[in-house]
Amino acid sequence: TRTEQQTQFEMSDNSNTLTALNGAWTSLKQKWSESSAPEYLNTVSSSIPQETKDFVSGARQRYLNPKHIRSPKVYVGLGEERPFYLEKSPSLLGSRVKHNFQYFYLNYIIIAAILFVMTLMISPTAIIGVVLVVGAWMFTLKATQSGSVTVRGITIPQQPILAALAIATFFAMSYILSSIFWWTLFSSAFCAGGHAILRDATMHRDEEDKVDMTGDLGEDSAFLNTRPSDG
C-alpha cells in the first residue's frame, strides 16, 4: 500500500543518513589521527595539575561506574507487588525521590541521551548542521596535515587553527542543537521526575547505603527478648 511504501522510503532515507554520518565520522577520525591534534591535546593534558586529574578520575569512577546502571527489571520493578504508586506522605515522598535520583541517575542520563539522539535523527536542520561542522573539521585537518597552512604568504601553525575551530564548533553546535537540547532536557526531566516520584525502590540499595551492625549478638540481647506489653 501507499502507507507501507512511504514508511519504507522513510526508513531507507534514515538508513542512508546514518550511513553518510558514519562514513564522515570514520574519515574524520582518520584525518584526526594523521594530524598533530592528538599531540596538541597531550600537551594540554600534561599541563593540567595531577591533583585535578586525580579528582576527575575519581569522580568518573564513582559516578559514571557502569555497575550503577540498573537493569530494566529493576528500573520498572518487574516481579514486585507495587513497584509504582503515589506516596501521600510528603516526608516519605521526599525521601523516595532523593533515593531514586541517587539510585537511578545513570539510567536517567541514558534515557536523556536516547531522547537526544532520536530527536536529532528526525531534525533535518540539525543533521545538515552536524554534517557541515564535520565537513569543516575534515577540510581543516586535510589542509593542515603538514603541520601548517600558508594563506597569502603567511604561514599559520595547525594548533591555533584547531583551537579557533574548536571554539567556533562550540558556538555553532550550541546554536544548531539549542532547540533539541531544551526539548531533550524537559522531556527527560519529565520522564525522570515521574519515575522518581512514582517508583517505590526502597528495597533496592547499594553497598554504601547499607548499615553495618557491629558487636556481639547473644541470646540475652535486649531487642531479641523484647515482648509487647500487655497493655
C-alpha positions in Angstrom: 0.0 0.0 0.0 0.9 3.7 -0.2 1.5 3.9 3.5 3.8 1.0 3.5 5.8 2.4 0.6 6.1 5.7 2.4 7.3 4.0 5.6 9.9 2.0 3.6 11.1 5.2 1.9 11.4 7.0 5.3 13.3 4.0 6.7 15.6 3.9 3.7 16.2 7.7 3.9 17.1 7.4 7.6 19.4 4.4 6.8 21.2 6.5 4.1 21.6 9.4 6.5 23.1 7.1 9.2 25.5 5.6 6.6 26.6 9.0 5.4 27.2 10.2 9.0 29.1 7.0 9.8 31.3 7.4 6.8 32.0 11.0 7.6 32.8 10.2 11.2 35.2 7.4 10.1 37.0 9.8 7.7 37.2 12.5 10.4 38.8 10.1 12.9 41.4 9.1 10.3 42.2 12.7 9.5 42.4 13.5 13.2 44.8 10.7 13.9 47.0 11.8 11.0 47.2 15.4 12.2 49.1 16.9 15.1 45.9 17.4 17.0 46.4 14.4 19.3 49.9 15.6 20.2 48.5 19.1 20.9 45.9 17.5 23.2 48.6 15.5 25.0 50.5 18.8 25.6 47.4 20.4 27.0 46.7 17.4 29.2 50.2 17.3 30.6 49.8 20.9 31.7 46.8 20.0 33.9 47.8 19.5 37.6 47.9 15.9 38.8 45.5 16.7 41.7 42.9 17.8 39.1 43.4 14.7 37.1 43.1 12.5 40.2 39.9 14.3 41.2 38.3 13.9 37.7 39.4 10.3 37.5 37.9 9.6 41.0 34.7 11.3 40.2 34.4 9.4 36.9 35.0 6.1 38.6 32.5 6.9 41.4 29.6 8.5 39.5 30.0 7.0 36.0 30.6 3.4 37.0 28.7 1.1 34.7 27.8 -1.2 37.6 25.5 1.6 38.8 23.3 1.2 35.7 20.2 -0.6 36.9 18.7 -3.4 34.8 15.3 -2.8 33.1 13.8 -5.3 35.5 14.9 -3.2 38.5 14.1 0.0 36.8 10.4 -0.9 36.2 10.1 -3.2 39.2 9.2 -6.4 37.4 8.0 -9.1 39.8 7.4 -6.6 42.6 4.0 -6.3 44.2 3.6 -2.5 44.0 6.5 -1.0 42.0 4.7 2.2 41.2 2.3 4.2 43.4 1.9 7.7 44.7 3.2 8.2 48.2 0.9 10.6 50.1 3.3 11.4 53.0 5.4 14.5 52.0 8.4 13.3 54.1 8.3 9.8 52.6 7.8 11.2 49.1 10.8 13.4 49.5 12.9 10.5 50.8 11.8 8.4 47.8 12.6 11.0 45.2 16.0 11.6 46.8 16.8 7.8 46.9 15.6 7.2 43.3 17.7 10.1 41.9 20.7 8.7 43.7 20.0 5.1 42.7 18.8 5.5 39.1 20.7 8.6 38.0 22.7 6.7 35.3 19.5 5.3 33.9 18.1 8.8 33.7 21.2 10.0 31.9 20.9 7.1 29.4 17.3 8.0 28.7 18.2 11.6 28.1 20.9 10.5 25.7 18.5 8.2 23.8 15.9 11.0 23.5 18.6 13.4 22.3 19.8 11.0 19.5 16.2 10.2 18.5 15.3 13.9 18.3 18.5 14.6 16.3 17.7 12.0 13.8 14.3 13.5 13.0 15.6 17.0 12.7 16.9 17.6 9.1 18.3 21.1 10.0 20.3 19.7 12.9 21.7 16.8 10.7 22.7 19.3 8.0 24.4 21.4 10.6 26.3 18.5 12.1 27.4 17.4 8.6 28.7 20.9 7.8 30.6 21.0 11.1 32.2 17.6 10.4 33.0 18.7 6.9 34.7 21.8 8.2 36.9 19.7 10.5 37.7 17.3 7.7 38.7 20.2 5.4 40.8 21.9 8.1 42.6 18.7 9.1 43.4 17.9 5.4 44.6 21.4 4.7 46.8 21.5 7.7 48.0 17.9 7.6 51.6 19.0 7.0 51.5 20.9 10.4 50.7 24.3 9.0 48.9 26.2 6.2 50.1 29.2 4.1 47.5 31.9 3.4 48.7 34.8 1.2 52.3 34.2 2.1 51.5 33.9 5.9 52.3 30.5 7.5 49.8 29.6 10.2 50.5 26.6 12.5 47.9 23.9 12.8 47.4 24.2 16.6 45.9 27.8 16.7 43.7 26.9 13.7 42.3 23.8 15.5 41.8 25.8 18.7 39.8 28.5 16.8 37.8 25.8 15.0 37.0 24.1 18.3 35.7 27.4 19.7 33.7 28.0 16.5 32.3 24.5 16.7 31.2 25.0 20.3 29.1 28.1 19.4 27.9 26.5 16.1 26.7 23.4 17.9 25.1 25.4 20.7 23.1 27.3 18.1 22.3 24.2 15.9 21.3 21.9 18.8 19.7 24.5 21.1 16.1 23.5 20.4 17.0 19.8 20.6 18.8 20.4 23.8 15.9 22.1 25.5 13.4 19.6 24.2 15.6 16.7 25.5 16.1 18.5 28.8 12.4 19.0 29.5 11.2 15.6 28.2 13.9 13.7 30.0 13.2 15.7 33.2 9.6 14.8 32.9 10.4 11.1 32.4 12.9 11.0 35.3 10.7 13.1 37.6 7.7 10.9 37.0 9.7 7.8 37.6 11.4 9.2 40.7 8.0 10.2 42.2 6.1 7.0 41.5 8.7 4.3 41.7 9.0 2.6 45.1 12.5 1.3 45.1 13.2 1.4 48.8 14.1 -2.3 48.8 17.0 -1.7 46.4 20.1 -0.4 48.0 23.8 -0.1 47.0 26.5 -1.3 49.4 27.2 2.2 50.6 23.6 2.6 51.5 23.6 -0.4 53.8 24.1 0.0 57.6 26.6 -2.4 59.2 25.7 -3.7 62.6 28.7 -4.5 64.8 29.0 -6.1 68.2 28.3 -9.4 69.9 24.8 -10.8 69.4 23.8 -13.3 72.0 20.6 -14.8 73.3 20.3 -12.2 76.0 20.4 -9.3 73.6 17.7 -6.8 74.6 16.0 -6.3 71.3 15.7 -10.1 70.8 13.9 -10.6 74.1 11.6 -7.6 73.9 8.0 -8.6 74.3 5.0 -6.5 73.6 3.4 -5.0 76.7 0.1 -6.5 77.9 -1.5 -3.1 77.9 
